[in-house]
Amino acid sequence: MIIGIIGSGAMGAGIAQVVATAGHTVRLLDQNTQALQRAGQSIQNNLNKLAEKGKLTVEAAAEVFNRLHLTEDIGTFNDCGLVLEAIVEDLGVKQQLFREVEMLVAEDCILASNTSSLSIASIAAACQKPERFVGIHFFNPAPLMQLVEVIPAVQTRPGLAEQVRDLVQSWGKLPVLTKDTPGFIVNRVARPFYGEAIRILEEGIADIATIDCAMTELGGFRMGPFALMDFIGHDVNYRVTESVFTSFFFDPRYKPSFTQKRLFEAGYYGRKSGRGFYNYAEGAVQPEPTRDEALSRRILNRVLAMLINEAVDALALNVASKQDLELAMTKGVNYPKGLLAWADELGLPAVLTTLDELYDEYHEDRYRASALLRRMVRQNQTFFQQETVAHG
Ligand SMILES: NC(=O)c1ccc[n+]([C@@H]2O[C@H](COP(=O)([O-])OP(=O)(O)OC[C@H]3O[C@@H](n4cnc5c(N)ncnc54)[C@H](O)[C@@H]3O)[C@@H](O)[C@H]2O)c1
């Protein structure tokens, strides 16, 4: 299958490298000549590095590069079996693009978007044949991140998402199927990692270094929430939070914080701008965490209970299967454990108690426990453990 990728920025270039490496002929298009040249250069550099490390032979790297065709002429996309866009995150621009693409490609060409925040249904709606449309959401950097979310829209024909999932798997990726709901799996379930950590900071329960330390040293997360937000950039992370909140019809569970909004407004984006929650200037003194076992546990339990609640609610609403939820959070954002397995380990009653105590204290809808969690506690169920026992 010949694959067309439109948009050769951070994501498009990475995806082109993935599919060319998997053996497909790839047409990579951008409206900006420089962006296209940069993409070609960066793919070439990546392949050279892989060859230097012995992960690809020099010949294989050259073959991968030869399968990649950089173009500014959309007319060359007429022989593609799949066209995936990774252009600017703008519904009108994406819709216009697919109107053009559909006039060129064959009837059975699959159309796909890598959008992070728009609904797949809204982009597909611009197409004559929306039943061939699907979301294929990669993570950055695409060549390194294993997880890919595959999202059928309400218009997508039955079977297409499964077909695309198998195709993505053949590229050496770990695909998960998810409903076309805001944030798909990862960008929805991960929200409390940031939001609840900020809330704990805002209430003065602990400072950034102490919260980060609790989440890494006690929780086993690779990065604490504040270090991670600084790493992602508050321009990106704040916008995702705001978009998820708006798309969920302003559900208070996803409410953004003023703390992060002010950093965003000030241009304190984090690492990339030299300042975020932490100061990255040379010689800047970093805050020391308070290592207090009881405090650390309180922080971890609170953030974890909120994360688990989000995962349980996603399961309750059939956003994804149990297995795909676990895979998404361990492979998409490198959580040390799947959240449902973690809930089993902590004990569902303990997680529910943490949430109910927060709810009793604040009377905010943000802390409402998922009905599924409550029912499972009532029925003395677990997500996986009983099945393991039952299967011997
Ligand atoms: N950056 C991420 O972490 C990330 C992760 C997952 C998904 N996404 C999604 O992927 C898409 C691209 O994101 P990115 O970070 O690669 O953006 P980017 O700004 O790095 O690249 C976008 C590219 O698209 C080109 N472009 C814009 N409009 C075009 C058009 N009409 N025709 C052809 N080319 C056009 C631009 O010239 C640019 O080179 C967005 O929808 C974004 O939401 C981004």
The ligand as an ORCA input file, in Angstrom:
! r2SCAN-3c Opt
* xyz 0 1
  N       2.930     17.685     18.436
  C       2.359     16.718     19.115
  O       2.793     16.347     20.205
  C       1.158     16.010     18.542
  C       0.842     14.729     19.013
  C      -0.235     14.045     18.445
  C      -0.999     14.653     17.465
  N      -0.685     15.927     17.035
  C      -1.516     16.496     15.955
  O      -0.808     16.356     14.732
  C      -1.080     17.466     13.863
  C       0.230     18.143     13.491
  O       0.924     18.533     14.649
  P       2.488     18.932     14.601
  O       2.914     19.104     16.013
  O       3.225     17.988     13.711
  O       2.387     20.373     13.886
  P       3.556     21.185     13.149
  O       3.184     22.615     13.261
  O       4.896     20.725     13.612
  O       3.400     20.732     11.619
  C       2.292     21.013     10.811
  C       2.754     21.068      9.363
  O       1.607     21.106      8.531
  C       1.865     22.007      7.450
  N       0.567     22.442      6.951
  C      -0.331     23.257      7.559
  N      -1.428     23.367      6.790
  C      -1.219     22.616      5.685
  C      -2.010     22.334      4.531
  N      -3.227     22.832      4.355
  N      -1.484     21.519      3.573
  C      -0.243     21.000      3.735
  N       0.549     21.244      4.813
  C       0.053     22.040      5.771
  C       2.718     23.109      8.061
  O       3.461     23.779      7.064
  C       3.578     22.322      9.032
  O       4.798     21.928      8.440
  C      -2.071     18.340     14.631
  O      -3.371     17.977     14.240
  C      -1.820     17.973     16.082
  O      -2.962     18.159     16.888
  C       0.384     16.596     17.552
*
